Amino acid sequence: MPVELTIYIREGCHLCDDMELALQECESELDFETRRVPIDNNKELEEAYGTRVPVLVYGDEEVCHYFLDMQALKRVLS
């Protein structure tokens, strides 16, 4: 059963697009699924993540932000 990760994004964000693409490329190999959560128009999420998007999260643990950190991703999945 794949692990579920959450990626907090803003629509139209090129860094968000880049991280989503990088995640798609390694999703099946590392056996995880990604749930997209746009933060636009959500005051609580905008306060939590603001301009740090994209933010990749596993449970309550932030894996990385701005760019995909493969070492951090592999660490949380192991």
Rosetta blueprint (number, residue, H / E / L):
1 M L
2 P L
3 V E
4 E E
5 L E
6 T E
7 I E
8 Y E
9 I E
10 R L
11 E L
12 G L
13 C L
14 H H
15 L H
16 C H
17 D H
18 D H
19 M H
20 E H
21 L H
22 A H
23 L H
24 Q H
25 E H
26 C H
27 E H
28 S H
29 E H
30 L H
31 D L
32 F E
33 E E
34 T E
35 R E
36 R E
37 V E
38 P E
39 I L
40 D L
41 N L
42 N L
43 K H
44 E H
45 L H
46 E H
47 E H
48 A H
49 Y H
50 G L
51 T L
52 R L
53 V L
54 P L
55 V E
56 L E
57 V E
58 Y E
59 G L
60 D L
61 E E
62 E E
63 V E
64 C E
65 H E
66 Y L
67 F L
68 L L
69 D L
70 M H
71 Q H
72 A H
73 L H
74 K H
75 R H
76 V H
77 L H
78 S L
